[in-house]
C-alpha cells in the first residue's frame, strides 16, 4: 500500500514537472513574437500552444520542448486513441471532413493528368505531337508537381485549415479555365513567329505557352501534402494516412489519363474537357469555401456552354469546311482560294490529302504514285496504301487505274470520315482498314503488286515506320515483281533523312531508287527484282494516259541508291534528331520555298 502511494506520488510529481516546464517555456517565448499564442489543454491532458507562425506540423512549438512534447504525445497516443486537436481548434475526426479530403485528393490527381493530356492536345494543332512536344509537356508537369509538393507542405504547416486548401484548389480551377481562351492567341503568335523565321520569338512563345500550365499544376501538387497535414490525427497513424491519400491521388491520375483521351476529347473536344476539369475541381472545393466564393464554381460550369469558335483559324483565303478532334489528333479540312480542298492534321505544316477543284491530277507528290502500277507491269493488280488519309491516292487510281483493287490502311477513323464527306473518297474498289500500318501488316497475309507508304506525318515521322524491320515486313507482302513507293517530306535541300531511309530500304530491297519529285517531297522506290533499274526507266518513259506526265517527271530525276551505310532499326532510329537538324538548317537559310 505504501509502495503504491509512493509510485503515485512520483508519477504525479513527474506530471506536474512536465506541465511546469511547458508553462515556463511559454513564458520565455512570450516576448519573442507579436503572434498571440493562447493555451488550451489537449485531449491527452498536455498543454498545447497555438502558434501559426512558428509551430511544428502537429501544432507544437519548434524547439527542444516541442520535440519532447511530440515524443510524449506519441506515447500518450498509444494509450489514448482519441483524436488530438488541430491548431485551428477544429477536430479532423469528422467523417465528412475525411470524405471531403479523400474526394479532393482523388479529383486533384485526375485533374493533374487530365491537364497533361489536354495540354499536349492543345499544342498539337500548332506544334505537332512529336516526342519533343510530349517531353516538354511531361517535363513541365513534373517540375510543377514537384514545386507544388514542396510549397504545399510549407503552406499547410502555416495555414492548416480546410478553407485555405479549398481556396488553393479554386485558384487551380480558375487558372485551368483561363487556358482554353488564352491558348489560341499565344499559339498563333508562336506559329507566326515560326513562319517568319523568328526563332527566338518562336522558342519564347512556345515556352510561354507551356508556362500557362505551371500555376494550375503547382496548385494541384499542393493538394496531397496539405490533405495529409489536415488528416493526420496522431503521429502513430501518419504513415497509413499518407499511404491512403497518395493511393487515392494515383487512382485519380489513372482516371485522368484514360477518361479524357478515350471519352471526353472525342466527345466534347479538348477545350471543353479542360473546362469540365476546372469546373469539377471548383465544385469539389465548395464544402470548405468561403460563402462569398461559392458563385465561382457555378460560373465555371456556365463557361462550358459558351461557344469556343474554331480550334485553329483558317489561313488567308481559306474556308474551314470541317474540324474535329479524334483519339489521335486534330483534323481539319479547308477550302483554299483556288477551290482546292486540303486535309491538315495537327500543326498543319503539311497537306495530307488534296482534292483539286479542276482536273484529276493534284500537281503535287501524289501524282508520282500514279506511275507506280506501270512499274509493276499490270493494270489489274492489287495495291496497298499505308496511310490512306483522305483517299487521294485511291481517288487518283480510280480515274487512272480503275481495275486496280486497293486496300487502304488508316489509323484514324475521323480522317476516313472527313475523306468520304469532303474529299470525294468514293473509289468503289477501295477497302479501308482502321488500324496502325505496322500492326495491320503483322496480322495480314495478302501480297500486293504495289505498296504505297504515305503514313509519314510531317515534320516528324513515326520512327517505327522507317526501320529495317518495318521494310522487311513490307517486303513479305510484295509479289516477286512488286514495287514499294515511299513519300518522304523534308525541307528543300535538306535530304539527309531521305538518304537514311533509302539506305535502310536498301538493307532489305536489292534495288532502291530516289527522286526529288517536288520542292518538299522525295519519292523512294524499292524493287523486289534486283534487275529492275533499266526496266523501270523504260516503263516510266513509255507510260501513257494521265499517268504519262508524272511518270516521265519521275523518270527524269531517278537516281540509284548505292549499297552500304547504317540502316535505321527499331532499337536505334534517330528520326527526330535528323528532322530537327534539317529544320534548323532550313530556318537559318531563311525558309526558302515556304508559303
Secondary structure, DSSP 4 states (H G I P E B T S, - for coil): -HHHHHHHHHHHHHHHHHHHHHHHHHHHHGGG-SS---EEE-TTS-EEE--SSSB-TTS-BSSHHHHHHHHHHHHHHHH--SPPPPTTS--TT-HHHHHHHHHHHHHHHHHHHHHHHHHHHHHHHHH---HHHHHHHHHHHHHHHHHHHHHHHHHHHH---HHHHHHHHHHHHHHHHHHHHHHHHHHHHHHHHHHTT-HHHHHHHHHHHHHHHHHHHHHHHHHHHHHHHHH--SGGGHHHHHHHHHHHHHHHHHHHHHHIIIIIHHHH-HHHHHHHHHHHHHHHHGGGS-GGGHHHHHHHHHHTTS----SS---TT-EEEEEEE-SS-EEEEEE-TTS-EEEEETT-SSEEEEE-SSSS--SSGGGGGGGHHHHTT-SS-EEEEES-TT-HHHHHHHHH-TT-EEEEEES-HHHHHHHHHHS----TTEEEEES-HHHHHHH----EEEEEE----SSSPPGGGSSHHHHHHHHTTEEEEEEEEEEEE--TT--HHHHHHHHHHHTT-SEEEEEE-SSSEEEEEEESSTTHHHHHHHHHHT--TTHHHHHHHHHHH-EEPPS-SPPP-SS---HHHHHHHHHHHHHHTT-TT--
